[in-house]
Amino acid sequence: MLSCLSFSSLIYEGVGNVEAGINLEKVEIALDKKDDKVHIKLPSAYLKNVYLDIHKSGIVDTYKKGLGANVEQELQDKAQRQALSAIKAEACSTNIIKQANKHARELVENWTNQYDNVIVEGASFSEQNCHL
């Protein structure tokens, strides 16, 4: 009955970091003896880590009405989970995997650009790799 007489809410600002990259153990290297070319095929990038920056995130405001129990910690935990989910969704919607694939290919091409016989194949975008 007391729950009808009380209400608590909070505003939480979540700031996070997202890391994406490739697994170097999955790089495929093949020698084409016919053309005397080395083919390097890169795996698709994936989300390595998504986390909240606890020093930049926090409660902006709280509101409590009535005599109910103090549920601020419960609400903060829920807000942190929602913020983390929103950060991950935003990263995926802004093509972080596609950008990581492009960056990985550029890095390998820069490492191998002194050799004329090296062909670097980047991975295509795979939305399934945007999950932890």
C-alpha positions as CSV (number, residue, x, y, z in Angstrom):
1,M,0.0,0.0,0.0
2,L,2.9,2.4,0.7
3,S,4.1,2.0,-2.9
4,C,1.0,3.9,-4.0
5,L,2.0,6.8,-1.8
6,S,5.6,7.1,-2.9
7,F,7.5,7.7,-6.1
8,S,11.2,8.0,-6.8
9,S,13.1,8.8,-10.0
10,L,16.5,10.0,-11.1
11,I,18.2,11.4,-14.2
12,Y,21.5,9.7,-15.0
13,E,24.1,10.9,-17.5
14,G,26.1,8.0,-18.8
15,V,29.4,8.6,-20.6
16,G,31.2,5.5,-21.9
17,N,33.9,4.1,-24.1
18,V,33.6,1.5,-26.9
19,E,36.5,-0.5,-28.2
20,A,36.4,-2.4,-31.4
21,G,39.2,-4.3,-33.2
22,I,40.2,-7.5,-35.0
23,N,41.5,-10.8,-33.8
24,L,45.0,-11.1,-35.2
25,E,44.9,-14.8,-34.7
26,K,42.3,-15.1,-37.4
27,V,44.3,-13.3,-40.1
28,E,44.7,-15.5,-43.1
29,I,47.9,-15.3,-45.2
30,A,48.3,-17.1,-48.4
31,L,51.0,-17.2,-51.1
32,D,49.9,-17.3,-54.7
33,K,53.0,-18.8,-56.4
34,K,51.5,-18.3,-59.9
35,D,51.4,-14.5,-59.5
36,D,54.1,-14.3,-56.8
37,K,51.7,-12.4,-54.5
38,V,51.0,-12.6,-50.8
39,H,47.3,-12.3,-49.9
40,I,46.5,-11.1,-46.4
41,K,42.8,-11.5,-45.5
42,L,41.6,-9.7,-42.4
43,P,38.8,-11.0,-40.2
44,S,35.8,-8.8,-39.5
45,A,36.2,-6.4,-36.5
46,Y,34.1,-7.0,-33.4
47,L,33.2,-5.1,-30.2
48,K,35.9,-5.8,-27.7
49,N,34.6,-3.8,-24.8
50,V,31.9,-1.3,-23.9
51,Y,32.0,0.3,-20.5
52,L,30.9,3.3,-18.5
53,D,33.4,5.9,-17.5
54,I,32.4,6.2,-13.8
55,H,34.4,9.4,-13.4
56,K,32.4,11.2,-16.1
57,S,29.0,9.5,-15.5
58,G,26.6,10.1,-12.6
59,I,23.3,11.2,-11.3
60,V,22.2,14.6,-12.5
61,D,19.1,14.9,-10.4
62,T,16.8,12.9,-8.2
63,Y,13.1,13.2,-7.3
64,K,11.3,11.5,-4.4
65,K,7.7,11.9,-3.4
66,G,6.2,10.3,-0.4
67,L,7.4,8.0,2.4
68,G,8.7,5.1,0.4
69,A,11.9,3.3,0.9
70,N,15.1,4.8,-0.4
71,V,15.6,3.1,-3.8
72,E,18.2,5.5,-5.3
73,Q,20.9,2.7,-5.5
74,E,18.4,0.4,-7.3
75,L,17.5,3.2,-9.7
76,Q,21.1,4.1,-10.3
77,D,22.0,0.4,-11.1
78,K,19.1,0.3,-13.6
79,A,20.1,3.6,-15.1
80,Q,23.7,2.4,-15.5
81,R,22.6,-0.8,-17.3
82,Q,20.3,1.3,-19.6
83,A,23.1,3.8,-20.3
84,L,25.5,1.0,-21.2
85,S,23.0,-0.5,-23.5
86,A,22.3,2.9,-25.2
87,I,26.1,3.5,-25.6
88,K,26.5,0.2,-27.3
89,A,23.4,0.8,-29.6
90,E,24.8,4.2,-30.5
91,A,28.2,2.8,-31.4
92,C,26.6,0.1,-33.6
93,S,24.3,2.6,-35.3
94,T,27.3,4.8,-36.2
95,N,29.1,1.9,-37.9
96,I,31.9,1.3,-35.4
97,I,32.5,-2.1,-36.9
98,K,32.8,-0.8,-40.4
99,Q,35.2,1.9,-39.2
100,A,37.3,-0.6,-37.3
101,N,37.5,-2.8,-40.4
102,K,38.6,0.2,-42.5
103,H,41.2,1.2,-39.9
104,A,42.6,-2.3,-39.6
105,R,43.0,-2.6,-43.4
106,E,44.7,0.8,-43.6
107,L,47.1,-0.2,-40.8
108,V,48.1,-3.4,-42.5
109,E,48.4,-1.7,-45.9
110,N,50.7,0.9,-44.3
111,W,52.9,-1.9,-42.8
112,T,53.1,-3.7,-46.1
113,N,53.2,-0.8,-48.6
114,Q,56.9,-1.2,-49.2
115,Y,56.2,-4.5,-50.9
116,D,54.6,-4.6,-54.4
117,N,53.5,-8.2,-54.1
118,V,51.2,-7.9,-51.0
119,I,47.5,-7.7,-51.4
120,V,45.4,-6.8,-48.3
121,E,41.8,-7.8,-48.2
122,G,39.6,-6.2,-45.6
123,A,36.7,-7.8,-44.1
124,S,33.1,-6.9,-45.0
125,F,30.8,-5.4,-42.4
126,S,28.9,-7.9,-40.3
127,E,26.3,-6.5,-38.0
128,Q,26.5,-9.7,-35.9
129,N,29.9,-8.5,-34.8
130,C,28.3,-5.6,-33.0
131,H,27.5,-7.7,-30.0
132,L,29.5,-8.5,-26.9
